[in-house]
Amino acid sequence: MRARISLMSAVVATTVGLSACVNGTAGGDAAAPAVPSDRPTPTTGGVESAGVAESVVASAGAFLASLSAELRDKASYDAADPALRQWIYFPSTRDRNGVAFGDLTDEQRAAALGVAEAVLSDSGYQQLRGVLAAEDALGVRNHDTAVSSDRYFIAFFGEPGVTERFTVQVNGHHLAVNTTYENGRVSPTPAFTGVDPVDFEVDGQRVRPMLAKTQAVSDLLDGLGEGELAAARIGPIDDVRVGTGASEQYPESAGTLVTDLGAEQQERVVAVVRAWVGDADERVAEPLMEQYQAEFDRTRVAWSGSTDPDTPGSYLRIDGPRLWIEFSNVGRFGNGDNHYHSVYRDRQIDYLG
């Protein structure tokens, strides 16, 4: 495999006007006082999940075997290639890492989706399919052929093997899957999920790819009392704060401690965390849920804008020693329609530490 770095800086000029999609441009956290952070020292880690990699390795092998030598080379990177950290979440006419879905035959595309299905949980995979469908709906709505599920890419960093270190990356405008495996250890982060439109129809069927996430956010914020909302509120934020590259910086902790909430409210925090962590294979997600919940005495909830996630400008953050989840309704440039961005990261095991 050759080492390559893909430079992806051009933004598609569409009527969506995606200025809110660019990393690192969000507002500050002015309303709630910052508190001293309790950050772990990053170490090589990951979840010990024996057997998880086998189906991924098999699916990846079948997909790669279906490709021509040229496409197989394009999909393959060294495990330590810096391009791994260069995923982006805005539409671009420049190629991302790997092979575009639009360059695949129907059979090859099905095999690529089979890799994603092996990596993710059932709900995570269905969400991915919904995000792809939303991208096609967005392109049709804006009469823009550059906005399409064809512009989503799949790449492999390292040769997929049960003991070898490798990462499966699926990246497009509103999706970043970065799941890393090595000798029984797994990391499902960093992960980005967004969607626009958020509610649409395909063949007469209603599709809402991020409904489980927004419902969990709504339930949590609806369950907080006036004083708790005041303690957790921070200043206006117009997008997720932690992206990639230069914006891979965490702000100071702010908001209210999870353990200062009542038992039912804490269960609603658990539901929010599970809505994101549960996109991963359940054999990976369940141990992580236990680890994150054990740190709730050092985990904070913060929000801004509106307590209704379907109001543009609404924002929620779950911020623990390791765990970082953000949800932002960035709206759509020029009108008040909904447009979601979200990120799930683990400070200790992103990219497997």
LUMNUKOL-738303 format. One record per atom (N, C-alpha, C, O): residue in three letters; x, y, z. Coordinates in steps of 0.02 Angstrom, whole numbers, plus 50000, padded with zeros to 5 digits. Example, Ala and Ser with C-alpha at 12.3 -4.5 7.8 and 13.67 -1.06 7.14 Angstrom:
% residues 2
ALA506604971650390 ALA506154977550390 ALA506604983550390 ALA507124983450423 SER506424988850354 SER506844994750357 SER506455000250394 SER506705005750402 
END
This chain:
% residues 353
MET500424994050000 MET500005000050000 MET500445006250000 MET500965006350033 ARG500245011349964 ARG500625017449966 ARG500315022250017 ARG499715021850029 ALA500715026450045 ALA500455031450091 ALA500235037450050 ALA500615039950008 ARG499635039850062 ARG499375045550025 ARG499025050250073 ARG498735047950123 ILE499025056650057 ILE498645061550095 ILE498175064950046 ILE498405067949997 SER497535064450058 SER497035067550015 SER496905074550041 SER496735075450099 LEU496965079549999 LEU496825086450018 LEU496115088049996 LEU495955087849936 MET495685089650045 MET494975090550031 MET494775097350059 MET494605097850118 SER494785102650017 SER494645109250043 SER494095112950006 SER493875118150030 ALA493875110349949 ALA493375114049911 ALA492675112449935 ALA492515106649948 VAL492265117449942 VAL491575116549963 VAL491125117249902 VAL491205121949862 VAL490645112649895 VAL490175113049840 VAL489755119349847 VAL489495120649901 ALA489695123249795 ALA489285129249797 ALA488565127449781 ALA488365127349723 THR488175125949832 THR487475124149824 THR487045129349856 THR487275133649893 THR486395128949842 THR485915133549872 THR485795132149945 THR485445135849979 VAL486085126549970 VAL486025125250041 VAL486415130450081 VAL486215132250136 GLY486975132950052 GLY487375137850087 GLY487645135150152 GLY487395136850205 LEU488165130950149 LEU488345126950208 LEU488895130250249 LEU489365126950270 SER488845136850261 SER489355140150301 SER489365137450371 SER489885137650404 ALA488805134750396 ALA488785132050464 ALA489135125350469 ALA489235122850524 CYS489315122350413 CYS489595115650414 CYS490345115550426 CYS490625110250438 VAL490675121350422 VAL491405121350425 VAL491635120650497 VAL491345123750542 ASN492145116550508 ASN492395115250576 ASN492665121650607 ASN492935125950573 GLY492585122050674 GLY492945127050712 GLY492665133950708 GLY493035138650724 THR492035135050688 THR491765141750682 THR491205142950732 THR490855147950726 ALA491115138450780 ALA490555139050825 ALA490675144450877 ALA491245146550888 GLY490135146650908 GLY490165151950958 GLY490445149351023 GLY490625143451030 GLY490485153951073 GLY490795152351136 GLY490325149451187 GLY489725148951175 ASP490605147651245 ASP490225144751300 ASP490175149751357 ASP490455148751410 ALA489825155251345 ALA489875160951391 ALA489435160551452 ALA489635163251504 ALA488865157351450 ALA488365158151503 ALA488535154351566 ALA488455157051621 ALA488775148151560 ALA488925144151620 ALA489665144651635 ALA490075144751589 PRO489855144951700 PRO490565145351717 PRO490925138951698 PRO490665133451706 ALA491525139751672 ALA491935133851658 ALA492195130951723 ALA492295134551772 VAL492295124551723 VAL492545121051783 VAL493185117551764 VAL493305116051706 PRO493615116151813 PRO494235112651798 PRO494095105951764 PRO493645102251785 SER494465104551712 SER494345098251675 SER494725092651708 SER495245093651740 ASP494455086651700 ASP494765080551728 ASP494875075851670 ASP494485071151660 ARG495405077151631 ARG495505073451570 ARG495985067651580 ARG496485068351616 PRO495855061951549 PRO496325056451554 PRO496925057651509 PRO496875061351460 THR497475054751525 THR498045054851480 THR497925049651426 THR497835043751441 PRO497915051751361 PRO497775046951308 PRO498275041151310 PRO498885042151315 THR498015035251306 THR498435029251305 THR498155024451253 THR497575025151232 THR498565019751233 THR498305014551189 THR497785010651227 THR497925007951280 GLY497185010251200 GLY496655006951237 GLY496185003351191 GLY496384998851154 GLY495555005351193 GLY495045001951154 GLY494684996851196 GLY494904994951250 VAL494114994651171 VAL493714989751205 VAL493964982751187 VAL494074981251128 GLU494054978551237 GLU494244971651224 GLU493624967851203 GLU493194966251244 SER493584966351139 SER492984963051111 SER493214957551063 SER493214958551002 ALA493394951951090 ALA493624946351049 ALA493074944151002 ALA492494943451022 GLY493254943050940 GLY492774940550891 GLY492424945850850 GLY492114944250800 VAL492474952150871 VAL492114957450835 VAL492414958550765 VAL492044959850718 ALA493064957950759 ALA493394959550695 ALA493254954450640 ALA493314956150581 GLU493094948250658 GLU493054942950608 GLU492584944550550 GLU492764943850492 SER491974946650566 SER491484948050513 SER491684954150473 SER491554954550413 VAL492014958950506 VAL492254964850470 VAL492804962950421 VAL492814965250364 VAL493264958850444 VAL493814956650401 VAL493544952750341 VAL493784953650285 ALA493054948450353 ALA492764944550298 ALA492414949150248 ALA492504948350187 SER492024953950272 SER491664958550228 SER492154963050190 SER492064964250130 ALA492664965450225 ALA493164969650192 ALA493534965750138 ALA493664968350084 GLY493704959450153 GLY494054955350104 GLY493634954250042 GLY493894954449986 ALA492984952950052 ALA492544951849994 ALA492484958249953 ALA492484957949891 PHE492424963949986 PHE492364970249949 PHE493004971649910 PHE492974973049850 LEU493574971249943 LEU494204972849910 LEU494344968049852 LEU494624970049801 ALA494154961749860 ALA494254956849806 ALA493824958449746 ALA493984956249690 SER493274962049756 SER492824963749700 SER493084969549658 SER492824970749604 LEU493594973049683 LEU493834979049649 LEU494374977549599 LEU494724972449603 SER494454981949551 SER495024981649506 SER495654983449547 SER495604986149602 ALA496234981949519 ALA496854983649554 ALA496904991049567 ALA497144993249620 GLU496674995049519 GLU496705002349527 GLU496265004749585 GLU496485008749627 LEU495645002349587 LEU495195004449641 LEU495415001649709 LEU495355004949760 ARG495684995549708 ARG495914992549771 ARG496494996649799 ARG496534997649860 ASP496934998849756 ASP497495003049779 ASP497235009749805 ASP497495012349854 LYS496725012349772 LYS496445018849793 LYS496105018249861 LYS496095023049899 ALA495835012449877 ALA495485011449940 ALA495955009949998 ALA495745010050056 SER496585008549984 SER497045005750034 SER497585010750054 SER497905013850011 TYR497675011550119 TYR498165016050147 TYR498575012350200 TYR498375007050225 ASP499155015050216 ASP499525012650274 ASP499125014150337 ASP498765019150340 ALA499195009950388 ALA498825010850450 ALA498965017550482 ALA498515020550513 ALA499575020050476 ALA499775026350509 ALA499745032350463 ALA499995037650481 ASP499445031650404 ASP499405037350358 ASP499045043150390 ASP498495042250417 PRO499325049250389 PRO498995055050418 PRO498315056650387 PRO497915060250418 ALA498185054050328 ALA497535055350296 ALA496955052650337 ALA496395054950330 LEU497095047850382 LEU496565045050424 LEU496195050450462 LEU495595049950472 ARG496545055550484 ARG496255060850525 ARG495985066650484 ARG495815071850511 GLN495945065750419 GLN495735071250375 GLN495035070450348 GLN494885072950294 TRP494595067150384 TRP493895066850362 TRP493575073650374 TRP493785077550418 ILE493075075150334 ILE492745081650337 ILE491985080650334 ILE491745075450313 TYR491615085850357 TYR490895085350355 TYR490575091250319 TYR490115094350345 PHE490825092750261 PHE490475097250216 PHE490525094350145 PHE490995090650131 PRO490055096050102 PRO490075093150035 PRO490655096049995 PRO490815101950001 SER490965091849956 SER491555093949919 SER491575090549851 SER491385084749844 THR491815094249801 THR491915091249736 THR492585087649732 THR492715083949685 ARG493015088649782 ARG493655085149786 ARG493545078349818 ARG493115077449861 ASP493945073449796 ASP493885066749824 ASP494095066549897 ASP494575069849917 ARG493735062549936 ARG493935061050005 ARG494385054850003 ARG494565052449950 ASN494555052450061 ASN494965046350065 ASN494585040450034 ASN493985039650045 GLY494935036349995 GLY494655030049972 GLY494295030349906 GLY494465034449862 VAL493805026049899 VAL493435025049837 VAL492735027749844 VAL492395026349894 ALA492515031749796 ALA491845034549797 ALA491325029149781 ALA491435024949737 PHE490765029349816 PHE490225024649801 PHE490015025249728 PHE489815020349697 GLY490055031349700 GLY489845032449632 GLY490295029149580 GLY490115028649522 ASP490895027049601 ASP491365023649556 ASP491295016049559 ASP491675012449527 LEU490805013649597 LEU490715006449606 LEU490125003949565 LEU489655007649551 THR490154997649546 THR489574994349516 THR489054993149572 THR489204993949631 ASP488454991249552 ASP487944989749603 ASP488174984349650 ASP488064984649711 GLU488514979249623 GLU488744973749665 GLU489294975949712 GLU489314974049771 GLN489754980149687 GLN490294982549729 GLN490024987249784 GLN490254987149841 ARG489534991349765 ARG489244995849815 ARG488894991849870 ARG488944993549929 ALA488544986649850 ALA488224982349900 ALA488744979249946 ALA488634978550006 ALA489324977449919 ALA489854974549960 ALA490144979750007 ALA490314978250064 ALA490204986049983 ALA490444991450026 ALA489964992550084 ALA490184993450141 LEU489324992550069 LEU488824993350122 LEU488844987350169 LEU488694988050229 GLY489024981550143 GLY489094975650185 GLY489644976550237 GLY489594974050293 VAL490174980150218 VAL490704981650267 VAL490424986150322 VAL490534984750381 ALA490064991350302 ALA489764995850352 ALA489284992150398 ALA489254993350458 GLU488904987550369 GLU488434983650409 GLU488794979350460 GLU488554978350516 ALA489374976650441 ALA489764972550488 ALA490064976750544 ALA490144974450600 VAL490244982950528 VAL490554987450577 VAL490044989950629 VAL490204990350688 LEU489444991550606 LEU488954995050647 LEU488444990350678 LEU488394984550658 SER488064992950726 SER487474989450751 SER486924989750699 SER486984993250649 ASP486384986150711 ASP485824986450664 ASP485554993550659 ASP485424995950604 SER485474996850716 SER485205003750715 SER485705008550684 SER485505013150648 GLY486355007450697 GLY486855011750666 GLY486875011050591 GLY486965015850555 TYR486785004850567 TYR486785003650495 TYR486165006650462 TYR486215009650409 GLN485585005950494 GLN484985008850466 GLN485035016450464 GLN484795019650417 GLN485345019350514 GLN485455026550514 GLN485905028550455 GLN485765033450421 LEU486435024750444 LEU486875026050387 LEU486495025950322 LEU486575030350280 ARG486065020950313 ARG485675020550251 ARG485215026650245 ARG485115029250191 GLY484935028850302 GLY484515034750301 GLY484885041050283 GLY484625045350247 VAL485505041750308 VAL485915047550292 VAL486065047650217 VAL486045052950186 LEU486225041950188 LEU486345041550116 LEU485725043550077 LEU485775047150027 ALA485145041250099 ALA484525042950065 ALA484385050450070 ALA484145053550023 ALA484535053350128 ALA484435060550138 ALA484885064550091 ALA484685069750065 GLU485495062050081 GLU485955065550036 GLU485685065749965 GLU485735070849931 ASP485395060249943 ASP485095060149877 ASP484495064849873 ASP484395068249823 ALA484095064949927 ALA483515069549929 ALA483745076749927 ALA483425080949895 LEU484295078349962 LEU484555085149962 LEU484795087149893 LEU484665092749871 GLY485135082649858 GLY485365084149791 GLY484805085449743 GLY484835089949701 VAL484265081349749 VAL483685082349706 VAL483345088949721 VAL483165092749675 ARG483265090549785 ARG482935096749805 ARG483305102849779 ARG483005107749759 ASN483985102449780 ASN484385108149759 ASN484615107849687 ASN485005112049664 HIS484385102749650 HIS484575101849580 HIS485335101949573 HIS485615105249529 ASP485675098249617 ASP486395098249619 ASP486645091049618 ASP486585087449668 THR486925088849562 THR487145081949556 THR487775080549597 THR487955074749608 ALA488115085849621 ALA488715084849662 ALA488535082849734 ALA488955080349770 VAL487905084049754 VAL487675082049820 VAL487295075549812 VAL486735075449788 SER487615070049831 SER487355063449815 SER487685058249858 SER488255059249881 SER487345052749870 SER487665047149905 SER488255044349864 SER488675040849891 ASP488275045949799 ASP488855043849759 ASP489495047149783 ASP490045044849767 ARG489435052649821 ARG490015056349845 ARG490215054349916 ARG490555058049951 TYR490005048449937 TYR490235045449999 TYR490775040349982 TYR490745037149930 PHE491265039650026 PHE491875035850011 PHE492015030650065 PHE491815031450122 ILE492355025350045 ILE492575020250093 ILE493315019150084 ILE493575018750028 ALA493675018650141 ALA494395017750140 ALA494605013050196 ALA494245012250246 PHE495185009950187 PHE495465005350237 PHE496175007650253 PHE496595008050209 PHE496295008950316 PHE496955010950339 PHE497275004950375 PHE497095003350431 GLY497735001750341 GLY498004995350363 GLY497634989750329 GLY497064990550308 GLU497954984050323 GLU497654978250290 GLU497194974650339 GLU497414972550392 PRO496544974050323 PRO496084970750370 PRO496304963650388 PRO496414959550344 GLY496374962450452 GLY496564955950477 GLY496364955350550 GLY496274960350584 VAL496284949250574 VAL496034948150642 VAL496504950950694 VAL496284953450745 THR497154950550682 THR497644953050731 THR497964959650710 THR498234963150752 GLU497934961250646 GLU498254967350621 GLU497864973550640 GLU497254973250652 ARG498214979150643 ARG497884985550656 ARG497614988350590 ARG497984988950541 PHE496974989950589 PHE496674993050530 PHE496064997150551 PHE495754995850602 THR495915002150510 THR495335006350521 THR494885006150460 THR495125006750403 VAL494245005450470 VAL493745006250418 VAL493485013350423 VAL493235015450475 GLN493545017050368 GLN493295023950366 GLN492775024650311 GLN492905023050253 VAL492185027050330 VAL491665028750281 VAL491515036150293 VAL491325038150348 ASN491605040250241 ASN491555047450250 ASN491195050750192 ASN491305049050133 GLY490755055250209 GLY490405059350161 GLY490165065650196 GLY490335066750254 HIS489775069550162 HIS489525075950188 HIS489265075350259 HIS489455079350302 HIS488835070550273 HIS488515070050339 HIS488675063450375 HIS488255060950413 LEU489255060750363 LEU489425054450396 LEU490175053650401 LEU490545054850353 ALA490405051450459 ALA491095049250467 ALA491095043250514 ALA490985043950574 VAL491225037450486 VAL491335031350526 VAL492085030150527 VAL492405029550474 ASN492375029750586 ASN493085028250595 ASN493145022950649 ASN493185024550708 THR493145016650629 THR493175011250678 THR493835007450668 THR493985005050614 THR494215007050723 THR494885004250720 THR494914997750760 THR494624997150813 TYR495274992850732 TYR495334986150761 TYR496074984350767 TYR496484986150725 GLU496234980850821 GLU496914978050827 GLU496914972650880 GLU496824974050939 ASN497014966450858 ASN497124960850903 ASN496604960450960 ASN496784959851019 GLY495974960850941 GLY495434960250990 GLY495214966651022 GLY494724966651060 ARG495554972251009 ARG495344978651036 ARG495004982750981 ARG495174982150922 VAL494514986751001 VAL494114990550953 VAL493984997550979 VAL493874998551039 SER494005002450934 SER493785009250949 SER493295011550895 SER493475011250836 PRO492695013850914 PRO492215016150864 PRO492225023750854 PRO491765026550823 THR492735027050879 THR492755034350875 THR493405036650841 THR493905033150841 PRO493365042850813 PRO492815047650813 PRO492275045950762 PRO492405042750711 ALA491675048250777 ALA491105047050733 ALA490705053450725 ALA490585057050773 PHE490505054850664 PHE490085060750650 PHE489455058450614 PHE489485054250569 THR488885061150635 THR488255059850601 THR487875066350594 THR487795070050642 GLY487635067650534 GLY487205073450522 GLY486675071550471 GLY486695066150442 VAL486205076050461 VAL485695074650410 VAL485335081050389 VAL485195085450431 ASP485195081650326 ASP484805086950296 ASP484575084450227 ASP484995083150184 PRO483925083750216 PRO483365085250261 PRO483315080050317 PRO483555074450312 VAL482985082150371 VAL482945077750430 VAL482325073350428 VAL482285068350464 ASP481845075050385 ASP481205071450382 ASP480975071650309 ASP480825077050283 PHE480945065950276 PHE480785065750205 PHE480475059050188 PHE480405054750232 GLU480285058150126 GLU479975051950104 GLU480385048650048 GLU480675052050006 VAL480405042050050 VAL480695038149996 VAL480185032849977 VAL480005028650018 ASP479955033049915 ASP479455028349891 ASP478845028049937 ASP478575022749952 GLY478635033949960 GLY478045034450001 GLY478145032850075 GLY477675033150114 GLN478765031050094 GLN478925029350163 GLN479285035250197 GLN479765037950170 ARG479045037050257 ARG479365042450294 ARG480035040150321 ARG480105034650348 VAL480545044450314 VAL481215042850337 VAL481465048550382 VAL481465054350362 ARG481675046750443 ARG481965051650491 ARG482585048350521 ARG482545045350575 PRO483155048950488 PRO483745045050508 PRO483985046150579 PRO484245041550610 MET483895052250606 MET484165053750673 MET483615054450725 MET483715057750776 LEU483035051550713 LEU482465052250759 LEU482635049650829 LEU482475052950878 ALA482965043950834 ALA483115041150900 ALA483565045950940 ALA483485046651000 LYS484025049150906 LYS484475053850939 LYS484105060150962 LYS484165062251019 THR483715063150917 THR483365069250936 THR482835067950988 THR482695072351030 GLN482525062050987 GLN482025060451039 GLN482365059851107 GLN482095062151157 ALA482955056751109 ALA483315056151172 ALA483525062951199 ALA483485064251259 VAL483745067351154 VAL483925074151175 VAL483325077851202 VAL483365081051254 SER482765077351166 SER482145080651188 SER481925078051256 SER481735082051299 ASP481935071551265 ASP481715068551329 ASP482145070951387 ASP481885072451441 LEU482795071451376 LEU483245073751429 LEU483095080951448 LEU482995082451507 LEU483075085351399 LEU482975092351415 LEU482275093751442 LEU482195098151485 ASP481775090151417 ASP481095090951444 ASP481055088751517 ASP480635091151555 GLY481505084251537 GLY481485081551605 GLY481865085651656 GLY481845084051715 LEU482205090951635 LEU482575095251681 LEU482135100851707 LEU481735103751670 GLY482195102251772 GLY481825107751802 GLY482145114451786 GLY482675114851756 GLU481795119751806 GLU482025126551790 GLU482735127851817 GLU483155130551782 GLY482855125851879 GLY483515126951909 GLY484055122851875 GLY484615125251865 GLU483895116751856 GLU484375112351823 GLU484535114951753 GLU485105114651731 LEU484025117451719 LEU484145120351653 LEU484605126451658 LEU485045127351617 ALA484485130451709 ALA484905136451718 ALA485625134551733 ALA486085137651707 ALA485725129351774 ALA486405127251791 ALA486775124251731 ALA487385124651727 ALA486395121251686 ALA486705117751629 ALA486785122251568 ALA487115120351520 ARG486475128051569 ARG486465132151508 ARG487135135551496 ARG487455138051542 ILE487345135651433 ILE487955139051412 ILE487785143951357 ILE487205144251334 GLY488275147851334 GLY488155152851283 GLY488005149851215 GLY488085143851205 PRO487775154151169 PRO487575151651102 PRO488135148051066 PRO488715150151068 ILE487955142551035 ILE488435138550995 ILE488085136850929 ILE487515134450929 ASP488425138050873 ASP488085137150809 ASP488285130850771 ASP488055129750715 ASP488715126650801 ASP488895120250770 ASP489285116150822 ASP489445118650875 VAL489425109950805 VAL489845105950850 VAL490525109250856 VAL490775112150809 ARG490815108750916 ARG491445112150930 ARG492065108050912 ARG492585110850896 VAL492015101450916 VAL492605097250907 VAL492535093450841 VAL492145088750835 GLY492935095550792 GLY492915092350727 GLY493565088550715 GLY493745084050753 THR493915090250662 THR494535086950645 THR495085092050635 THR494945098050629 GLY495695089750633 GLY496255094250619 GLY496325099650671 GLY496365098250731 ALA496345105850648 ALA496465111550693 ALA495905112450744 ALA496025115250797 SER495305110050728 SER494745110850774 SER494685105050823 SER494185104450858 GLU495185100750825 GLU495175094950869 GLU495395097050940 GLU495845094050969 GLN495075102250966 GLN495245104951031 GLN494605105251073 GLN494085107551050 TYR494655102751135 TYR494075102551179 TYR494035108851221 TYR494535110851251 PRO493445112151224 PRO493375117851268 PRO493355115751341 PRO493285109751356 GLU493405120551386 GLU493355119051457 GLU492675116251473 GLU492175117951442 SER492655111851522 SER492025108851543 SER491555114151570 SER491765118951602 ALA490915113251556 ALA490395117851581 ALA489745114051586 ALA489675108651557 GLY489275116751625 GLY488635113451633 GLY488555110451702 GLY488915112351748 THR488085105851709 THR487935102851773 THR488155095551775 THR488105092051725 LEU488385093251832 LEU488595086351839 LEU488005081551833 LEU487465083051858 VAL488115076051800 VAL487575071051793 VAL487345068651862 VAL486755067651872 THR487815067751908 THR487635065151974 THR487275070252017 THR487035068552072 ASP487215076551995 ASP486805081452030 ASP486075081052007 ASP485655084652034 LEU485935076851959 LEU485255075951934 LEU484915070151971 LEU485255066052002 GLY484255069951967 GLY483885064451997 GLY483975057951959 GLY484255057951904 ALA483745052451988 ALA483845045851958 ALA483525045351889 ALA483835042751843 GLU482905047851882 GLU482565047451817 GLU482925051751765 GLU482995049751707 GLN483165057551786 GLN483525061851740 GLN484185058651719 GLN484395059251661 GLN484515055251765 GLN485135051851748 GLN485005046251697 GLN485415045051653 GLU484435042951703 GLU484265037751654 GLU484165040951585 GLU484315037751534 ARG483925047051583 ARG483835050451519 ARG484515052451490 ARG484605052551429 VAL484995053951533 VAL485675055051509 VAL485945048651479 VAL486255048651426 VAL485835043051513 VAL486045036551487 VAL485755035351417 VAL486095032951373 ALA485115037151408 ALA484785036051344 ALA485105040251289 ALA485185037951232 VAL485305046451305 VAL485645050651256 VAL486315047451237 VAL486485046851178 VAL486695045551287 VAL487355042451274 VAL487275036151231 VAL487645035151184 ARG486785032051249 ARG486675025851211 ARG486465027351139 ARG486635023451094 ALA486115032851127 ALA485895034451059 ALA486485035451013 ALA486425034250953 TRP487055037651040 TRP487645038550999 TRP488105032451003 TRP488325029750952 VAL488265030351064 VAL488725024751072 VAL488435018351041 VAL488805014151016 GLY487775017751042 GLY487445011851015 GLY487465011150940 GLY487215006250913 ASP487755016050905 ASP487855015050833 ASP488385009750820 ASP488405006750766 ALA488815008650869 ALA489345003550862 ALA489054996550875 ALA488524995850905 ASP489414991550852 ASP489244984650867 ASP489114984050942 ASP489494986750983 GLU488574980650961 GLU488374980451032 GLU488914977351076 GLU488954978951136 ARG489334973051048 ARG489884970151087 ARG490414975251104 ARG490814974351150 VAL490424980751067 VAL490864986351082 VAL490494991551124 VAL490774994351171 ALA489864992851107 ALA489484998151139 ALA489354996751213 ALA489405001251254 GLU489184990551230 GLU488994989151299 GLU489564990151349 GLU489454993351401 PRO490164987751336 PRO490714989251382 PRO490854996751387 PRO491014999251441 LEU490795000351332 LEU490905007551334 LEU490365010951376 LEU490525015551415 MET489745008851370 MET489215011751411 MET489375010951485 MET489285015651524 GLU489595005151505 GLU489775004051575 GLU490335008751597 GLU490315011551651 GLN490835009551554 GLN491395013851571 GLN491185021151577 GLN491395024651623 TYR490775023451531 TYR490555030451532 TYR490115031851593 TYR490185036951625 GLN489655027151608 GLN489215028151666 GLN489615028151731 GLN489415031651778 ALA490155024451735 ALA490575024451795 ALA490905031251806 ALA491155032651860 GLU490915035451755 GLU491225042051759 GLU490705047751764 GLU490885053551755 PHE490085046051777 PHE489555051251779 PHE489675056351834 PHE489425061951830 ASP490055054651886 ASP490205059551939 ASP490685064851915 ASP490795069851949 ARG490965063851855 ARG491415068851824 ARG491185070651754 ARG491575073151713 THR490555069351739 THR490275070551673 THR489745076051678 THR489335076051724 ARG489755080651631 ARG489305086451634 ARG488845086651573 ARG489015084451518 VAL488255089451586 VAL487745090651534 VAL487705098151523 VAL487645101951571 ALA487735100251461 ALA487665107351444 ALA487215108151383 ALA487195103751340 TRP486865113751381 TRP486425115051324 TRP486425122451309 TRP486625126551351 SER486185124251249 SER486095131251232 SER485565131751178 SER485375126851147 GLY485335137851168 GLY484835139151115 GLY484135137551137 GLY483805141751168 SER483905131651122 SER483225129451137 SER483245122451167 SER483695118551152 THR482755120951208 THR482695114051234 THR482345109451184 THR482285103451196 ASP482125112251128 ASP481815108251075 ASP482335106951021 ASP482535111750987 PRO482555100751012 PRO483075099450961 PRO482845100950890 PRO483265101350845 ASP482205101850880 ASP481955103650814 ASP481875111150806 ASP481495113450763 THR482225114950846 THR482285122150837 THR482995123850818 THR483455122350856 PRO483105126950759 PRO483795128750740 PRO484135132850795 PRO483825137250825 GLY484755131350807 GLY485125134550861 GLY485155130450925 GLY485535132150971 SER484755125050929 SER484775120850989 SER485425116850990 SER485695114950937 TYR485675115551051 TYR486325112251058 TYR486335108451124 TYR486095110951175 LEU486615102451124 LEU486705098451185 LEU487395095351184 LEU487655093251132 ARG487695095151244 ARG488365092151252 ARG488365087551312 ARG488095089251365 ILE488675081751305 ILE488835077351360 ILE489595076851363 ILE489915074651315 ASP489895079051419 ASP490615080051423 ASP490885076551485 ASP490795078951541 GLY491235070951474 GLY491525067251529 GLY492285067051524 GLY492565069951479 PRO492605063551571 PRO493335062951567 PRO493575060151500 PRO494095062151474 ARG493185055451473 ARG493335052651407 ARG492795054451356 ARG492955056451300 LEU492175053751376 LEU491615054351330 LEU491505061551307 LEU491535066251347 TRP491365062351243 TRP491175068851215 TRP490645067651162 TRP490775064651110 ILE490035070151176 ILE489495069751127 ILE489215076751118 ILE489095080351167 GLU489125078751055 GLU488815085151040 GLU488255084050990 GLU488315080150943 PHE487705087651000 PHE487165088050951 PHE487035095450938 PHE486965099350985 SER486985097350874 SER486845104250856 SER486365104450798 SER486475101250747 ASN485825108250806 ASN485375109650750 ASN485625116150719 ASN485465121550742 VAL486015115550666 VAL486335121350635 VAL485855125150590 VAL486035130550565 GLY485265122450578 GLY484795125750533 GLY485035125350462 GLY485545122250447 ARG484665128450418 ARG484865128650348 ARG484955135850328 ARG484535140050342 PHE485515137250296 PHE485685144150278 PHE485115147450240 PHE484885144850189 GLY484885153150266 GLY484375157050231 GLY483665155650251 GLY483215159250231 ASN483545150350292 ASN482865149150316 ASN482905145450382 ASN483445144150408 GLY482335143850410 GLY482305140950477 GLY482245133450478 GLY482065130650530 ASP482385130050423 ASP482305122750421 ASP482835119350465 ASP483355122150480 ASN482685113150485 ASN483135109350527 ASN483705106150487 ASN483625104450428 HIS484265105450520 HIS484865102750489 HIS485315100750547 HIS485575105050583 TYR485415094250557 TYR485765091850617 TYR486495090250603 TYR486675087750549 HIS486915091750652 HIS487595089250656 HIS487705086050724 HIS487425088450774 SER488105080850727 SER488275077950793 SER488945074350788 SER489145072150734 VAL489275073850845 VAL489915070450848 VAL489965066550913 VAL489715068650965 TYR490285060850909 TYR490425056550967 TYR491165055050966 TYR491425052250917 ARG491505056851021 ARG492225055651026 ARG492385052751094 ARG492005053351142 ASP492965049551097 ASP493235046951160 ASP493955049251164 ASP494385047051125 ARG494095053751211 ARG494755056851214 ARG495315051651222 ARG495875052751201 GLN495155046051252 GLN495665041051267 GLN495775036151211 GLN496345033951199 ILE495245034251175 ILE495325028851126 ILE495155030751054 ILE495115026351012 ASP495065037251039 ASP494975039150969 ASP495535035950927 ASP496115036250946 TYR495345032950871 TYR495825029650827 TYR496225024250864 TYR496775022550843 LEU495955021650918 LEU496255016450959 LEU496865018950998 LEU497325015151013 GLY496855025451015 GLY497375028251058 GLY498045029051024 GLY498525031351055 
END
